[in-house]
Amino acid sequence: MDASFASSLLAVLLAFLCGSLPFSVWLGKLFLRRDVRHYGDGNPGATNAFRAGGRFVALLALMLDIAKGAAPVGVAYFTLGYRGLTMVLIALAPVLGHAFSPILGFRGGKAVAVSLGVWIGLTLWKVSLPAVLLVVLWTALIDVAGWAVMLALVGMLVVILIWLPQPLLFAVLAGQAVILAWTHRADLRQSPHLRAWLRRWLGRMRG
């Protein structure tokens, strides 16, 4: 086996394993003595850790989920200098690891936080900050989380087109869109509606 191929494969596998670490499940059992998968939508994520009754646990799980995307991608991109298809695979590996964690029988979470971490690893704040703002904006405007995430991805495409038009970033965004559409497939079967506050505001404007 070629040494460069072996090192690239190892980098992808390590990124996948980083993404597969179910911090919300572990922290929930350690601090709350509860399985966070028994709450909310049943996913092993920070949101369900919060629903299980642990604000601190949820925040810690969120930060660790972001870190497990940012760390392997940042090291591969900035320290090891990976580019091209190998870097695309490394960038998508933590997202896949979280969504299909072998530690949890290839079941996982919706992978939004780890996806954000990937953008921190690739661009520091240049795409990750707009991504956070877009998710917050669309979550405030519409009532289906999956559609908010998809619309945020469209906004991120515009940001990349204007600011960082690099093939690598387009490829990572496209791959994330496919994975996140799958993890949010139940949400995407629902029709999104404007939030009640926005409907009231629009009603007053018309009146």
C-alpha positions in Angstrom: 0.0 0.0 0.0 1.3 3.4 -1.0 2.4 5.4 2.1 0.6 8.6 1.1 -2.7 6.6 0.5 -2.3 4.9 3.9 -1.7 8.2 5.7 -4.7 9.7 4.0 -6.9 6.7 4.8 -5.7 6.9 8.4 -6.6 10.6 8.6 -10.1 9.9 7.3 -10.6 7.0 9.7 -9.4 9.1 12.7 -11.8 11.9 11.7 -14.6 9.4 11.5 -13.8 8.0 14.9 -13.6 11.5 16.4 -17.1 12.2 15.1 -18.5 9.0 16.4 -17.7 9.8 20.1 -21.2 10.1 21.7 -20.4 12.8 24.2 -24.1 13.6 25.0 -24.8 9.9 25.9 -21.6 9.6 28.0 -22.1 12.9 29.8 -25.8 12.2 30.4 -25.0 8.9 32.1 -22.1 10.4 34.0 -23.7 13.5 35.4 -27.5 13.0 35.0 -27.6 9.2 35.4 -29.9 9.2 32.4 -29.8 8.1 28.8 -30.5 11.3 26.8 -31.8 9.1 24.0 -35.0 8.6 26.1 -35.9 12.2 25.7 -37.2 14.4 22.8 -36.6 12.8 19.4 -34.4 10.1 20.8 -31.2 11.4 19.2 -27.9 11.4 21.1 -27.4 15.1 20.9 -27.0 18.2 23.1 -30.6 19.2 22.7 -31.8 16.0 24.3 -29.2 16.4 27.0 -30.9 19.7 27.8 -34.3 18.0 27.8 -33.0 15.4 30.2 -32.5 18.2 32.6 -28.9 19.2 32.3 -28.0 22.7 31.1 -24.4 22.3 32.0 -24.3 18.8 30.4 -26.0 20.1 27.3 -23.5 23.0 26.9 -20.5 20.8 27.5 -21.8 18.2 25.1 -22.4 20.9 22.5 -18.9 22.3 22.8 -17.4 18.8 22.6 -19.5 17.9 19.5 -18.2 21.1 17.9 -14.7 20.3 18.9 -14.8 16.7 17.5 -15.5 18.2 14.1 -13.1 21.2 14.4 -10.0 19.4 15.8 -9.4 16.6 13.2 -10.3 18.9 10.3 -8.3 21.8 11.5 -5.2 19.6 12.1 -5.6 18.0 8.7 -6.1 21.3 6.8 -3.8 23.7 8.6 -1.1 21.5 10.1 -0.9 18.5 7.7 -1.8 20.5 4.6 -4.3 18.1 3.1 -6.3 19.4 0.2 -8.4 18.0 -2.7 -10.6 14.9 -2.4 -8.7 13.7 0.7 -9.6 16.8 2.6 -13.2 16.6 1.5 -13.4 13.1 2.9 -11.7 14.1 6.1 -14.1 17.0 6.4 -17.2 14.8 5.9 -15.9 12.0 8.1 -16.7 13.5 11.5 -20.3 14.3 10.3 -20.8 10.8 9.1 -19.2 9.5 12.4 -21.7 11.4 14.5 -24.7 10.5 12.3 -23.7 6.8 12.1 -21.7 6.2 15.2 -20.4 2.6 15.4 -20.2 3.0 19.2 -24.0 3.4 19.2 -24.7 0.6 16.7 -24.4 3.0 13.7 -27.1 5.2 15.0 -26.4 8.8 15.8 -27.5 12.4 16.1 -28.5 15.0 13.5 -24.9 16.3 13.2 -25.5 20.0 13.2 -23.0 20.9 15.9 -20.2 18.7 14.4 -20.9 20.2 11.0 -20.3 23.6 12.5 -17.1 22.3 13.9 -16.0 21.2 10.5 -16.4 24.8 9.2 -14.4 26.1 12.1 -11.6 23.6 11.2 -11.7 24.7 7.6 -12.3 28.4 7.7 -12.0 29.4 11.4 -14.8 32.0 11.7 -15.3 33.0 8.0 -18.1 30.4 7.3 -18.8 29.1 10.8 -20.0 32.5 12.1 -22.4 33.1 9.2 -23.6 29.5 9.7 -24.5 30.1 13.3 -26.3 33.4 12.5 -28.2 31.7 9.6 -29.4 28.8 11.8 -30.5 31.1 14.5 -32.3 33.3 12.0 -34.2 30.6 10.3 -35.0 28.8 13.6 -36.5 32.1 14.8 -38.6 32.4 11.6 -39.9 28.9 10.9 -41.1 26.1 13.1 -39.4 23.0 11.6 -35.8 22.6 12.6 -34.8 20.5 9.5 -36.0 23.2 7.1 -34.2 25.9 9.2 -31.0 23.9 8.7 -31.5 23.4 5.0 -32.2 27.1 4.5 -29.1 27.9 6.5 -27.1 25.7 4.1 -28.5 27.7 1.2 -27.4 30.9 2.9 -23.9 29.4 3.5 -23.7 28.6 -0.2 -24.2 32.3 -1.0 -21.5 33.2 1.6 -19.0 30.9 0.0 -19.9 32.0 -3.5 -19.2 35.7 -2.5 -16.4 35.3 0.0 -14.5 32.0 -0.4 -15.3 30.5 -3.8 -13.1 27.4 -3.4 -14.0 24.0 -4.9 -13.1 22.3 -1.6 -15.7 24.3 0.3 -18.4 23.7 -2.2 -17.8 20.0 -2.1 -17.9 19.9 1.7 -21.1 21.9 1.7 -22.7 19.6 -0.8 -21.7 16.6 1.2 -23.0 18.1 4.4 -26.3 19.0 2.7 -26.8 15.3 1.7 -26.0 14.0 5.2 -28.0 16.6 7.0 -31.0 16.1 4.7 -30.9 12.4 5.7 -30.6 13.1 9.5 -33.4 15.6 9.3 -35.6 13.5 6.9 -38.5 13.3 9.4 -38.5 17.1 9.7 -38.3 17.5 5.9 -41.5 15.5 5.5 -43.3 18.3 7.3 -44.4 21.6 5.8 -42.7 24.5 7.5 -44.7 27.4 8.9 -43.8 30.9 10.0 -43.5 31.3 13.8 -46.5 32.6 15.6 -44.8 35.9 16.5 -43.9 36.5 12.9 -47.5 35.7 11.7 -48.8 38.2 14.3 -46.4 40.8 13.2 -47.3 40.4 9.5 -50.9 40.5 10.4 -50.5 43.8 12.2 -48.5 45.2 9.2 -51.3 44.2 6.8 -53.9 45.7 9.2 
